[in-house]
Amino acid sequence: MRLGIVTRLCFPALLLSGLPACKEEGPQPPSASDIRRAESLLPASAELRARYERSCMACHAAIDSKAPLTGSVAQWKPRIDKGMALLVKHAMEGFNAMPPKGLCADCSEADMRALIVFMSQEKEERK
Ligand code: HEC
């Protein structure tokens, strides 16, 4: 009985204390070379490139936007681990500071998927 109470009290405390620990395991802050890579990468397809350049790039190649950087596999890893379907949904509907459709009004769901694949990989066509 007493153990039951302890468990009930400790379980939420454990959950709370686990949160900062989770944060520490997160990706490292981006380095100067992460930024340079993000700025230099562009999708190979001209159509996708145009969409990327006028929307996603503004945040996903900028250090102060808090968006996972293009080409930073480590930053994208915890996102990709959530599953592509959820990422596409978040990209379409918005997610925290990430605006719906990433401000790309004419981006289809397929474009979103291709843009996410592009941004989460280290290599693509360079400028
Ligand atoms: C106005 C800035 C901005 C633009 C433009 C933008 N994003 Fe984002 N994006 C963000 C921010 C900030 C986050 C991080 C949100 C968070 O985790 O709280 C993010 C996160 C994401 C995520 C991860 C969502 C998740 O569930 O973890 C995806 C996928 C994404 N963006 C795709 C895109 C695509 C594709 C485009 C272009 C069509 C785009 N973004 C344009 C700011 C932007």
Backbone and ligand atoms as CSV (ligand in chain L), in Angstrom:
chain,resi,resn,atom,element,x,y,z
A,1,MET,N,N,0.830,-1.209,0.000
A,1,MET,CA,C,0.000,0.000,0.000
A,1,MET,C,C,0.865,1.261,0.000
A,2,ARG,N,N,1.837,1.267,0.952
A,2,ARG,CA,C,2.728,2.421,1.052
A,2,ARG,C,C,3.553,2.561,-0.242
A,3,LEU,N,N,3.957,1.423,-0.761
A,3,LEU,CA,C,4.749,1.422,-1.997
A,3,LEU,C,C,3.953,2.050,-3.139
A,4,GLY,N,N,2.620,1.723,-3.096
A,4,GLY,CA,C,1.756,2.269,-4.138
A,4,GLY,C,C,1.771,3.789,-4.136
A,5,ILE,N,N,1.697,4.372,-2.951
A,5,ILE,CA,C,1.690,5.833,-2.838
A,5,ILE,C,C,3.013,6.415,-3.345
A,6,VAL,N,N,4.083,5.767,-2.927
A,6,VAL,CA,C,5.408,6.246,-3.357
A,6,VAL,C,C,5.500,6.226,-4.883
A,7,THR,N,N,5.020,5.127,-5.469
A,7,THR,CA,C,5.100,5.009,-6.921
A,7,THR,C,C,4.293,6.112,-7.593
A,8,ARG,N,N,3.093,6.353,-7.024
A,8,ARG,CA,C,2.230,7.373,-7.631
A,8,ARG,C,C,2.849,8.766,-7.533
A,9,LEU,N,N,3.536,9.019,-6.411
A,9,LEU,CA,C,4.149,10.337,-6.217
A,9,LEU,C,C,5.406,10.480,-7.070
A,10,CYS,N,N,6.144,9.393,-7.149
A,10,CYS,CA,C,7.442,9.473,-7.814
A,10,CYS,C,C,7.327,9.430,-9.336
A,11,PHE,N,N,6.303,8.802,-9.819
A,11,PHE,CA,C,6.232,8.635,-11.261
A,11,PHE,C,C,6.171,9.984,-12.002
A,12,PRO,N,N,5.266,10.907,-11.563
A,12,PRO,CA,C,5.271,12.217,-12.242
A,12,PRO,C,C,6.590,12.951,-12.032
A,13,ALA,N,N,7.171,12.823,-10.828
A,13,ALA,CA,C,8.447,13.482,-10.554
A,13,ALA,C,C,9.533,12.951,-11.487
A,14,LEU,N,N,9.491,11.652,-11.715
A,14,LEU,CA,C,10.471,11.030,-12.604
A,14,LEU,C,C,10.300,11.563,-14.026
A,15,LEU,N,N,9.044,11.675,-14.415
A,15,LEU,CA,C,8.754,12.171,-15.758
A,15,LEU,C,C,9.307,13.580,-15.918
A,16,LEU,N,N,9.056,14.423,-14.883
A,16,LEU,CA,C,9.505,15.809,-14.934
A,16,LEU,C,C,11.021,15.888,-14.952
A,17,SER,N,N,11.650,15.108,-14.050
A,17,SER,CA,C,13.105,15.187,-13.963
A,17,SER,C,C,13.738,14.602,-15.226
A,18,GLY,N,N,13.007,13.765,-15.936
A,18,GLY,CA,C,13.542,13.185,-17.163
A,18,GLY,C,C,13.598,14.183,-18.303
A,19,LEU,N,N,12.800,15.250,-18.207
A,19,LEU,CA,C,12.727,16.204,-19.321
A,19,LEU,C,C,14.053,16.915,-19.608
A,20,PRO,N,N,14.700,17.519,-18.566
A,20,PRO,CA,C,15.970,18.197,-18.874
A,20,PRO,C,C,16.989,17.222,-19.443
A,21,ALA,N,N,16.962,15.976,-18.947
A,21,ALA,CA,C,17.905,14.979,-19.440
A,21,ALA,C,C,17.686,14.749,-20.935
A,22,CYS,N,N,16.415,14.705,-21.349
A,22,CYS,CA,C,16.114,14.503,-22.766
A,22,CYS,C,C,16.686,15.632,-23.603
A,23,LYS,N,N,16.544,16.864,-23.076
A,23,LYS,CA,C,17.023,18.030,-23.824
A,23,LYS,C,C,18.528,17.957,-24.044
A,24,GLU,N,N,19.245,17.510,-22.989
A,24,GLU,CA,C,20.697,17.464,-23.104
A,24,GLU,C,C,21.141,16.489,-24.191
A,25,GLU,N,N,20.310,15.484,-24.451
A,25,GLU,CA,C,20.688,14.510,-25.469
A,25,GLU,C,C,20.418,15.030,-26.878
A,26,GLY,N,N,19.808,16.187,-26.971
A,26,GLY,CA,C,19.444,16.753,-28.264
A,26,GLY,C,C,20.669,17.117,-29.091
A,27,PRO,N,N,20.428,17.539,-30.335
A,27,PRO,CA,C,21.545,17.853,-31.223
A,27,PRO,C,C,22.359,19.046,-30.718
A,28,GLN,N,N,23.622,19.055,-31.065
A,28,GLN,CA,C,24.506,20.153,-30.698
A,28,GLN,C,C,24.077,21.426,-31.444
A,29,PRO,N,N,24.395,22.601,-30.867
A,29,PRO,CA,C,24.107,23.825,-31.617
A,29,PRO,C,C,24.923,23.829,-32.908
A,30,PRO,N,N,24.360,24.370,-33.980
A,30,PRO,CA,C,25.047,24.290,-35.271
A,30,PRO,C,C,26.370,25.050,-35.270
A,31,SER,N,N,27.328,24.511,-35.983
A,31,SER,CA,C,28.641,25.148,-36.098
A,31,SER,C,C,28.638,26.039,-37.339
A,32,ALA,N,N,29.733,26.803,-37.503
A,32,ALA,CA,C,29.854,27.679,-38.674
A,32,ALA,C,C,29.812,26.847,-39.954
A,33,SER,N,N,30.399,25.642,-39.920
A,33,SER,CA,C,30.413,24.836,-41.146
A,33,SER,C,C,29.016,24.271,-41.443
A,34,ASP,N,N,28.224,24.014,-40.366
A,34,ASP,CA,C,26.824,23.586,-40.580
A,34,ASP,C,C,26.075,24.669,-41.354
A,35,ILE,N,N,26.295,25.907,-40.955
A,35,ILE,CA,C,25.614,27.035,-41.603
A,35,ILE,C,C,26.067,27.168,-43.052
A,36,ARG,N,N,27.384,27.082,-43.268
A,36,ARG,CA,C,27.908,27.199,-44.639
A,36,ARG,C,C,27.310,26.117,-45.522
A,37,ARG,N,N,27.215,24.883,-44.972
A,37,ARG,CA,C,26.656,23.775,-45.755
A,37,ARG,C,C,25.194,24.058,-46.073
A,38,ALA,N,N,24.462,24.512,-45.040
A,38,ALA,CA,C,23.034,24.794,-45.242
A,38,ALA,C,C,22.837,25.839,-46.331
A,39,GLU,N,N,23.724,26.831,-46.340
A,39,GLU,CA,C,23.584,27.910,-47.331
A,39,GLU,C,C,23.971,27.464,-48.730
A,40,SER,N,N,24.818,26.420,-48.817
A,40,SER,CA,C,25.327,26.044,-50.136
A,40,SER,C,C,24.514,24.934,-50.803
A,41,LEU,N,N,23.625,24.276,-50.058
A,41,LEU,CA,C,22.888,23.147,-50.633
A,41,LEU,C,C,21.582,23.599,-51.285
A,42,LEU,N,N,21.314,23.029,-52.448
A,42,LEU,CA,C,20.049,23.309,-53.146
A,42,LEU,C,C,19.535,22.024,-53.771
A,43,PRO,N,N,18.207,21.871,-53.848
A,43,PRO,CA,C,17.674,20.666,-54.507
A,43,PRO,C,C,18.106,20.594,-55.967
A,44,ALA,N,N,18.320,19.383,-56.469
A,44,ALA,CA,C,18.769,19.204,-57.847
A,44,ALA,C,C,17.679,19.594,-58.850
A,45,SER,N,N,16.419,19.281,-58.524
A,45,SER,CA,C,15.325,19.592,-59.447
A,45,SER,C,C,15.039,21.094,-59.448
A,46,ALA,N,N,14.969,21.687,-60.642
A,46,ALA,CA,C,14.780,23.136,-60.772
A,46,ALA,C,C,13.477,23.591,-60.117
A,47,GLU,N,N,12.431,22.768,-60.294
A,47,GLU,CA,C,11.117,23.126,-59.742
A,47,GLU,C,C,11.165,23.167,-58.219
A,48,LEU,N,N,11.776,22.124,-57.670
A,48,LEU,CA,C,11.876,22.016,-56.211
A,48,LEU,C,C,12.802,23.106,-55.669
A,49,ARG,N,N,13.837,23.390,-56.442
A,49,ARG,CA,C,14.799,24.412,-56.026
A,49,ARG,C,C,14.097,25.763,-55.891
A,50,ALA,N,N,13.252,26.081,-56.872
A,50,ALA,CA,C,12.543,27.366,-56.847
A,50,ALA,C,C,11.677,27.462,-55.598
A,51,ARG,N,N,10.996,26.368,-55.269
A,51,ARG,CA,C,10.124,26.372,-54.084
A,51,ARG,C,C,10.963,26.500,-52.817
A,52,TYR,N,N,12.037,25.759,-52.781
A,52,TYR,CA,C,12.921,25.787,-51.607
A,52,TYR,C,C,13.478,27.194,-51.408
A,53,GLU,N,N,13.936,27.818,-52.507
A,53,GLU,CA,C,14.597,29.126,-52.407
A,53,GLU,C,C,13.657,30.217,-51.925
A,54,ARG,N,N,12.373,30.082,-52.280
A,54,ARG,CA,C,11.502,31.172,-51.845
A,54,ARG,C,C,10.720,30.846,-50.571
A,55,SER,N,N,10.951,29.670,-49.990
A,55,SER,CA,C,10.268,29.396,-48.720
A,55,SER,C,C,11.207,28.773,-47.681
A,56,CYS,N,N,11.344,27.473,-47.701
A,56,CYS,CA,C,12.080,26.745,-46.657
A,56,CYS,C,C,13.446,27.360,-46.337
A,57,MET,N,N,14.157,27.783,-47.365
A,57,MET,CA,C,15.537,28.230,-47.200
A,57,MET,C,C,15.663,29.393,-46.217
A,58,ALA,N,N,14.674,30.270,-46.217
A,58,ALA,CA,C,14.731,31.460,-45.369
A,58,ALA,C,C,14.932,31.075,-43.905
A,59,CYS,N,N,14.363,29.970,-43.489
A,59,CYS,CA,C,14.495,29.549,-42.089
A,59,CYS,C,C,15.447,28.371,-41.929
A,60,HIS,N,N,15.371,27.425,-42.858
A,60,HIS,CA,C,16.142,26.188,-42.672
A,60,HIS,C,C,17.604,26.331,-43.079
A,61,ALA,N,N,18.020,27.514,-43.568
A,61,ALA,CA,C,19.448,27.752,-43.808
A,61,ALA,C,C,19.890,28.960,-42.993
A,62,ALA,N,N,19.157,29.282,-41.916
A,62,ALA,CA,C,19.484,30.440,-41.081
A,62,ALA,C,C,19.616,29.988,-39.635
A,63,ILE,N,N,20.716,30.341,-39.021
A,63,ILE,CA,C,21.026,29.842,-37.675
A,63,ILE,C,C,20.025,30.329,-36.636
A,64,ASP,N,N,19.521,31.546,-36.764
A,64,ASP,CA,C,18.702,32.122,-35.704
A,64,ASP,C,C,17.217,31.776,-35.825
A,65,SER,N,N,16.837,30.965,-36.813
A,65,SER,CA,C,15.415,30.650,-36.963
A,65,SER,C,C,14.997,29.469,-36.088
A,66,LYS,N,N,15.965,28.737,-35.528
A,66,LYS,CA,C,15.687,27.556,-34.701
A,66,LYS,C,C,15.118,26.382,-35.504
A,67,ALA,N,N,15.146,26.502,-36.821
A,67,ALA,CA,C,14.688,25.387,-37.664
A,67,ALA,C,C,15.854,24.419,-37.874
A,68,PRO,N,N,15.577,23.105,-37.986
A,68,PRO,CA,C,16.663,22.167,-38.292
A,68,PRO,C,C,17.327,22.556,-39.613
A,69,LEU,N,N,18.656,22.641,-39.601
A,69,LEU,CA,C,19.386,23.147,-40.758
A,69,LEU,C,C,19.439,22.154,-41.909
A,70,THR,N,N,19.308,22.681,-43.118
A,70,THR,CA,C,19.456,21.870,-44.323
A,70,THR,C,C,20.834,21.218,-44.331
A,71,GLY,N,N,20.858,19.916,-44.565
A,71,GLY,CA,C,22.130,19.201,-44.678
A,71,GLY,C,C,22.721,18.771,-43.347
A,72,SER,N,N,22.058,19.137,-42.231
A,72,SER,CA,C,22.556,18.726,-40.911
A,72,SER,C,C,21.850,17.440,-40.494
A,73,VAL,N,N,22.454,16.340,-40.854
A,73,VAL,CA,C,21.847,15.034,-40.593
A,73,VAL,C,C,21.553,14.863,-39.093
A,74,ALA,N,N,22.504,15.322,-38.244
A,74,ALA,CA,C,22.332,15.156,-36.792
A,74,ALA,C,C,21.119,15.940,-36.292
A,75,GLN,N,N,20.911,17.126,-36.836
A,75,GLN,CA,C,19.755,17.922,-36.404
A,75,GLN,C,C,18.442,17.325,-36.893
A,76,TRP,N,N,18.495,16.685,-38.043
A,76,TRP,CA,C,17.269,16.112,-38.607
A,76,TRP,C,C,16.933,14.745,-38.036
A,77,LYS,N,N,17.966,14.077,-37.486
A,77,LYS,CA,C,17.776,12.693,-37.040
A,77,LYS,C,C,16.560,12.535,-36.109
A,78,PRO,N,N,16.453,13.338,-35.007
A,78,PRO,CA,C,15.296,13.136,-34.114
A,78,PRO,C,C,13.966,13.427,-34.810
A,79,ARG,N,N,13.987,14.274,-35.834
A,79,ARG,CA,C,12.759,14.568,-36.602
A,79,ARG,C,C,12.397,13.366,-37.468
A,80,ILE,N,N,13.388,12.885,-38.231
A,80,ILE,CA,C,13.172,11.751,-39.136
A,80,ILE,C,C,12.690,10.527,-38.350
A,81,ASP,N,N,13.227,10.398,-37.117
A,81,ASP,CA,C,12.833,9.266,-36.277
A,81,ASP,C,C,11.340,9.288,-35.949
A,82,LYS,N,N,10.699,10.452,-36.045
A,82,LYS,CA,C,9.256,10.539,-35.775
A,82,LYS,C,C,8.438,9.914,-36.910
A,83,GLY,N,N,9.084,9.715,-38.039
A,83,GLY,CA,C,8.406,9.106,-39.187
A,83,GLY,C,C,8.045,10.155,-40.226
A,84,MET,N,N,8.242,9.799,-41.487
A,84,MET,CA,C,8.025,10.735,-42.584
A,84,MET,C,C,6.582,11.232,-42.653
A,85,ALA,N,N,5.626,10.336,-42.361
A,85,ALA,CA,C,4.211,10.721,-42.466
A,85,ALA,C,C,3.898,11.888,-41.524
A,86,LEU,N,N,4.444,11.824,-40.309
A,86,LEU,CA,C,4.193,12.876,-39.321
A,86,LEU,C,C,4.900,14.176,-39.734
A,87,LEU,N,N,6.098,14.053,-40.271
A,87,LEU,CA,C,6.836,15.241,-40.697
A,87,LEU,C,C,6.097,15.957,-41.833
A,88,VAL,N,N,5.586,15.172,-42.769
A,88,VAL,CA,C,4.844,15.773,-43.880
A,88,VAL,C,C,3.589,16.464,-43.345
A,89,LYS,N,N,2.926,15.821,-42.385
A,89,LYS,CA,C,1.729,16.400,-41.773
A,89,LYS,C,C,2.085,17.726,-41.088
A,90,HIS,N,N,3.175,17.726,-40.323
A,90,HIS,CA,C,3.614,18.948,-39.633
A,90,HIS,C,C,3.980,20.034,-40.634
A,91,ALA,N,N,4.626,19.632,-41.732
A,91,ALA,CA,C,5.014,20.614,-42.749
A,91,ALA,C,C,3.761,21.219,-43.387
A,92,MET,N,N,2.739,20.411,-43.630
A,92,MET,CA,C,1.504,20.897,-44.252
A,92,MET,C,C,0.701,21.777,-43.290
A,93,GLU,N,N,0.635,21.353,-42.017
A,93,GLU,CA,C,-0.251,22.036,-41.066
A,93,GLU,C,C,0.466,23.049,-40.195
A,94,GLY,N,N,1.796,23.015,-40.190
A,94,GLY,CA,C,2.575,23.872,-39.313
A,94,GLY,C,C,2.926,23.142,-38.033
A,95,PHE,N,N,3.996,23.611,-37.371
A,95,PHE,CA,C,4.479,22.938,-36.167
A,95,PHE,C,C,5.254,23.971,-35.358
A,96,ASN,N,N,4.701,24.408,-34.233
A,96,ASN,CA,C,5.321,25.468,-33.415
A,96,ASN,C,C,5.625,26.690,-34.305
A,97,ALA,N,N,6.927,27.061,-34.359
A,97,ALA,CA,C,7.302,28.253,-35.136
A,97,ALA,C,C,7.376,27.976,-36.636
A,98,MET,N,N,7.190,26.723,-36.998
A,98,MET,CA,C,7.198,26.352,-38.423
A,98,MET,C,C,5.808,26.632,-38.983
A,99,PRO,N,N,5.699,27.585,-39.943
A,99,PRO,CA,C,4.371,27.968,-40.445
A,99,PRO,C,C,3.766,26.902,-41.362
A,100,PRO,N,N,2.420,26.835,-41.463
A,100,PRO,CA,C,1.789,25.866,-42.365
A,100,PRO,C,C,2.381,25.966,-43.771
A,101,LYS,N,N,2.674,24.817,-44.344
A,101,LYS,CA,C,3.269,24.688,-45.678
A,101,LYS,C,C,4.598,25.424,-45.800
A,102,GLY,N,N,5.187,25.815,-44.671
A,102,GLY,CA,C,6.465,26.516,-44.727
A,102,GLY,C,C,6.373,27.767,-45.589
A,103,LEU,N,N,5.189,28.366,-45.639
A,103,LEU,CA,C,4.906,29.571,-46.428
A,103,LEU,C,C,5.018,29.323,-47.930
A,104,CYS,N,N,4.949,28.073,-48.345
A,104,CYS,CA,C,5.010,27.738,-49.773
A,104,CYS,C,C,3.598,27.346,-50.213
A,105,ALA,N,N,2.838,28.342,-50.678
A,105,ALA,CA,C,1.413,28.146,-50.961
A,105,ALA,C,C,1.178,27.087,-52.039
A,106,ASP,N,N,2.085,27.003,-53.030
A,106,ASP,CA,C,1.853,26.069,-54.134
A,106,ASP,C,C,2.599,24.743,-53.951
A,107,CYS,N,N,3.109,24.489,-52.731
A,107,CYS,CA,C,3.778,23.210,-52.478
A,107,CYS,C,C,2.730,22.122,-52.223
A,108,SER,N,N,2.874,21.014,-52.950
A,108,SER,CA,C,1.994,19.860,-52.734
A,108,SER,C,C,2.577,19.008,-51.613
A,109,GLU,N,N,1.812,18.008,-51.204
A,109,GLU,CA,C,2.304,17.095,-50.182
A,109,GLU,C,C,3.566,16.361,-50.675
A,110,ALA,N,N,3.562,16.027,-51.963
A,110,ALA,CA,C,4.726,15.339,-52.553
A,110,ALA,C,C,5.945,16.259,-52.540
A,111,ASP,N,N,5.723,17.563,-52.801
A,111,ASP,CA,C,6.832,18.524,-52.739
A,111,ASP,C,C,7.404,18.568,-51.325
A,112,MET,N,N,6.491,18.605,-50.342
A,112,MET,CA,C,6.923,18.670,-48.937
A,112,MET,C,C,7.817,17.487,-48.610
A,113,ARG,N,N,7.352,16.313,-49.022
A,113,ARG,CA,C,8.111,15.091,-48.752
A,113,ARG,C,C,9.503,15.195,-49.392
A,114,ALA,N,N,9.540,15.610,-50.667
A,114,ALA,CA,C,10.823,15.718,-51.377
A,114,ALA,C,C,11.715,16.772,-50.722
A,115,LEU,N,N,11.121,17.862,-50.255
A,115,LEU,CA,C,11.907,18.926,-49.610
A,115,LEU,C,C,12.471,18.449,-48.271
A,116,ILE,N,N,11.674,17.663,-47.556
A,116,ILE,CA,C,12.141,17.136,-46.273
A,116,ILE,C,C,13.300,16.163,-46.511
A,117,VAL,N,N,13.143,15.285,-47.500
A,117,VAL,CA,C,14.217,14.340,-47.828
A,117,VAL,C,C,15.478,15.122,-48.186
A,118,PHE,N,N,15.314,16.138,-49.033
A,118,PHE,CA,C,16.464,16.969,-49.423
A,118,PHE,C,C,17.120,17.616,-48.197
A,119,MET,N,N,16.313,18.262,-47.350
A,119,MET,CA,C,16.881,19.038,-46.237
A,119,MET,C,C,17.558,18.140,-45.196
A,120,SER,N,N,17.069,16.917,-45.070
A,120,SER,CA,C,17.582,16.056,-44.005
A,120,SER,C,C,18.807,15.254,-44.443
A,121,GLN,N,N,19.229,15.438,-45.698
A,121,GLN,CA,C,20.416,14.713,-46.157
A,121,GLN,C,C,21.598,15.649,-46.283
A,122,GLU,N,N,22.785,15.040,-46.225
A,122,GLU,CA,C,24.001,15.848,-46.204
A,122,GLU,C,C,24.373,16.366,-47.580
A,123,LYS,N,N,24.065,15.563,-48.604
A,123,LYS,CA,C,24.545,15.948,-49.939
A,123,LYS,C,C,23.403,16.101,-50.925
A,124,GLU,N,N,23.506,17.113,-51.737
A,124,GLU,CA,C,22.599,17.295,-52.854
A,124,GLU,C,C,23.365,18.217,-53.809
A,125,GLU,N,N,22.741,18.571,-54.876
A,125,GLU,CA,C,23.363,19.500,-55.825
A,125,GLU,C,C,23.838,20.756,-55.097
A,126,ARG,N,N,25.046,21.182,-55.419
A,126,ARG,CA,C,25.538,22.424,-54.822
A,126,ARG,C,C,25.356,23.581,-55.792
A,127,LYS,N,N,25.395,24.761,-55.268
A,127,LYS,CA,C,25.254,25.987,-56.073
A,127,LYS,C,C,26.359,26.087,-57.109
L,1,HEC,C1,C,9.324,30.995,-41.214
L,1,HEC,C2,C,10.351,29.990,-41.016
L,1,HEC,C3,C,10.208,28.638,-41.677
L,1,HEC,C4,C,9.968,28.355,-42.993
L,1,HEC,C5,C,9.765,29.332,-44.140
L,1,HEC,C6,C,9.988,26.908,-43.100
L,1,HEC,N1,N,10.210,26.337,-41.878
L,1,HEC,FE1,FE,10.221,24.354,-41.428
L,1,HEC,N2,N,10.593,24.787,-39.493
L,1,HEC,C7,C,10.759,26.046,-38.963
L,1,HEC,C8,C,11.049,25.941,-37.546
L,1,HEC,C9,C,11.315,27.115,-36.608
L,1,HEC,C10,C,11.033,24.570,-37.239
L,1,HEC,C11,C,11.247,23.932,-35.870
L,1,HEC,C12,C,9.899,23.856,-35.173
L,1,HEC,C13,C,10.020,23.202,-33.815
L,1,HEC,O1,O,10.559,22.084,-33.740
L,1,HEC,O2,O,9.557,23.783,-32.837
L,1,HEC,C14,C,10.739,23.873,-38.475
L,1,HEC,C15,C,10.601,22.502,-38.576
L,1,HEC,C16,C,10.301,21.822,-39.735
L,1,HEC,C17,C,10.093,20.412,-39.829
L,1,HEC,C18,C,10.152,19.417,-38.679
L,1,HEC,C19,C,8.770,19.222,-38.095
L,1,HEC,C20,C,8.786,18.209,-36.994
L,1,HEC,O3,O,7.744,17.539,-36.790
L,1,HEC,O4,O,9.795,18.050,-36.286
L,1,HEC,C21,C,9.832,20.125,-41.139
L,1,HEC,C22,C,9.532,18.767,-41.727
L,1,HEC,C23,C,9.887,21.367,-41.864
L,1,HEC,N3,N,10.160,22.381,-40.977
L,1,HEC,C24,C,9.711,21.471,-43.225
L,1,HEC,C25,C,9.727,22.681,-43.930
L,1,HEC,C26,C,9.568,22.774,-45.352
L,1,HEC,C27,C,9.407,21.597,-46.284
L,1,HEC,C28,C,9.618,24.112,-45.661
L,1,HEC,C29,C,9.473,24.766,-47.002
L,1,HEC,C30,C,8.351,24.377,-47.823
L,1,HEC,C31,C,9.782,24.839,-44.403
L,1,HEC,N4,N,9.875,23.933,-43.388
L,1,HEC,C32,C,9.818,26.211,-44.285
L,1,HEC,C33,C,10.664,27.234,-39.649
L,1,HEC,C34,C,10.374,27.369,-40.988
